[in-house]
Amino acid sequence: MKHAIYLFVFFASVINVPATLTPQSGSSRATAKDPKVSWTSEWGMELTEFEGKKAARFTEKGSGRLSSFSQEVRWSSEAVWLADNAFLPVDIEKTVTSADGTPLLVERKHFDREKGTVLFERRKGGARPESKTLDVPADTLAIEGLAGVLRFVSVDKDHPFSAHVLTNEPHVYSVNFEWRGTERIETAAGTFECYKVEMIPNLGVLNLIRPFLAKTSFWFTVAAPHYWVRYEGPESGPRTPDVVLELSESAH
């Protein structure tokens, strides 16, 4: 019976892949209260395969100032998600370099869906590499590519969506994605009617401190296929500065 309940929770929490999944690309700009934190990036989503199954590849190339580095940096990331019946992350890699190309950081995450684990690897500059294996629930999502798949979730005031999210600490959080109404959002890419989704951690007995945590919110166009428009929340996870990341140009 316990196993049956677990399967019910898993299948109720997946993000289903739409019948038509088309490539997408665009650019965005991030700003923060701290003037030392700002960057621009170009991103895209394309169809691919992973071990013979349909998949989506999310890519990003950016440059600017990140809070974890004392200088201007450049980075690239690639996140491959299965996109057969449901969106599930499987392989992620991010590389950060200085402006002159000197390697500063390499991070990798590999999900083993059969074992229910993720291997997290990190190398900073010339330091010794770190490696950690975490047990993860079957509905675990990744930060990389999250906005690209979250737009396919049916979230409204009566139907929140629950899942787990792997951050770059690394840590796995149980979260709810809850509908927060509609707003008219103005960006450099134009003005859009959007619905707002807030990501709320489930902290158990620590829920009393939730109001003091940084809010994480996403805005997507009301009009299908619900393109991403804005993000407000931690730059790269808990205890990092809050940023506003907005669509600056879209090639859809």
N, C-alpha and C positions, 0 to 999 in steps of 0.2 A: 504493500500500500504506500509506503514512504517513497518508493521509486516511482510509482505512478503519479504521485503528487508532484514530484520533481519534474517529470516530463511535462506535466500540464503547465507548470510555471515557465519552463523553457519555451514551449511552443507559443505561449501567450505573449512572450516578450520579444520575439524575433521581429526584425524589420524586413518585411516582404519586398522582394524585387518586383518592380512594375513590369508589365508585359513588354513595354518599350523602354529601353535604357539608352539614351543618346549621349555622345561625348559632350563635354562642357568645358569652358575655359573662361578665365577672367583675371582681374588684378584687384588688389586691395591695399588699403593703407591703415596702419595702426598708430594711434596716439595715446598718450597717457598724461596724468598730472605731472609726472616727473619728466621734464624736457629731455632727459638723457635716454628715454625709452621711446623710440619711434622707428618704424620701418615700412618698407613697401615690399610687396610680393606678387608674383604671378603664379597662378595655379591652374590645374586642369584635371579632368577625369576622362579616362579612355577605357574602352573595353579590351579585355585580354583573357588569358587562360591561366589557370594554376592547377598543375597536376591533372590536366585533361578536363577541368571543370570551368564553367564560365566565371569570370572574375572582373573586377573593376580596379583600375590602377589610378590612385590619386597622387598627383605630383605637385610640388611647390618649390619655387626658387625665390629667395628673398635676400634683402640687404638692409642694413641699418644698425640701430643700437638696441641690443637686448640687455635686460637687467643683469644677467649672469656673466656678462663679459664687460671688461673695462674699455674696450675699443670697438670700433665699427667692424661688423662681421658680415659674412655672406654665408648662406646655407642652402641646402637642397634636401628634400625629403621625398620618399616614395613609400606609399602604403598600398599594399595589395589586399583587397577584400574579396572573399568568395561572393559571387552574385548569381548563384544558381537558383535556389529557391528563397534563400534569406541572405542578407548582408552579414558577413562575419569576417573580421580581420584575421589575416594569416601571417603576413610578413611586412615588417616596417623597418626602414633604415633612414637615418638622418645624419648628415655631415655638416659640420660648421667649420669655417676657415676664417682666418684674418683677411683683410683686404688684399694682402699680397699672396694669398693662397696657402699660408701656413696652417696645417691641420690643428684645430683646437678641440674638437669633440666629434666622436662617432658613436651613435647609439643604434642598437638593433633590438627588435622584438620579434620572436618567432613563436607563433601559437601552434601547439600540438593539440588538435581538436579531439583526437582519440583518447589521449591521456588526460585531457583537461588541464593542461599546463601552458605556461608561457615562459620562454627563456629570454631574459633581459640581459643585454651586454652593453657596456659603456667603457669608452676609452677617452680620457681627457689629456690632451697634449702628450707629453712624454711620460705621464704617470702609468702605473701598472693597471691593466684592464680589470674591470669589475664584471662579475657574472652572478646572476641570481635567477633561480627557477621558482615561479609562483604557481600555486594551485589557483585556477580561475573557474568560476561558474560558466556554464555553457552559453549564457547570454551576454558574456563580457564583450564590450565594445572598446575601441581605442580612440584616443583623442585625435590622432591623425586620420583624417577622412570623416570624422564624426558629422560635421556640418553637411557634408556631401550626401550622407545617407539619412540623416535625421529628417530631411524634408519629405521623405517618403512615409513617415510615421503619421498615422491619423490621430492627432491630439486635439481634443476640444475640452470645454469646461466640465464635461461629464466623464471623460475618458482619458485620464493620465496614462503615461506609458512608463513601465518600470524596467530597469535593466541594471547591469553593472558596467562600470567604466574603469579602464586601466589608465592611470596617469603616468607621468614621467618620473615620479619619485623613486622607484615605482610603487604604486599601491592600487588596490582594487576597491572601489567604492560602490555601494548599493545606492542607486539614485532613482528619483522620479522625474520625468519630464512633464511639466504641467502647463496648461494653456493659460495665457495672461491677457487675452483680448486682442484687439487689433489697433494698429497705429499707422499713421502716415509718416514714412521715413524719407528724409531727404539726404542724398549722398551725392558725391561727385559724378556718379553714374546715372543719376536721375532721381525722381521721386516715385516712391512705391507704396501701395497699400499692403501692409504686412500684418501677419499674426505673430505674436510673441510667445516663445516657449522658454520657460525657466527650468534649469536643471537644479534639482534640490537633493542634497545628500541625505540618506537615511542613517542617522547617527545613533539610533537606539536610545539608551539612557542619556546620551549626550545631546539629545535634540534640544535641550534647553539653551545650548550655546549657538544653535543654528542661526538665529537672527543676527549674530555678530560676525558670521562668515560672509565673505565676499559673494555676491550674487553672480550667477552665470546665466546669461540670457542669450537667446538666438532669435533673429527675426527672419521670416521667410515670406515671399510674396503670397498674397491671398490667392492670386490667379495661379492655376496649375501651369507648369509643374512645380510650383512653390520654390523658386530659386532663393538661395541664401543671399541676404542683404547686409546684415549686421550681427556682430558678436560683441557683448560686453561681459568682462569677467577677468579672472586671473590670466596673466600673460602666458604662463606655461605650467600652471598648477598651483596648489596651495602655497601660501607664503611668498608669492611673486606679485609684483605690482598689477593693479587693475588697468586694463587697456580697453579702448574702443577700436574695434576692427571693422572697417566698412568697405563695401564694394566700391571701387573707384572706376572700374571699367569692366564691362562684360562683353564677351564675344559669343556667349551662349551657342 
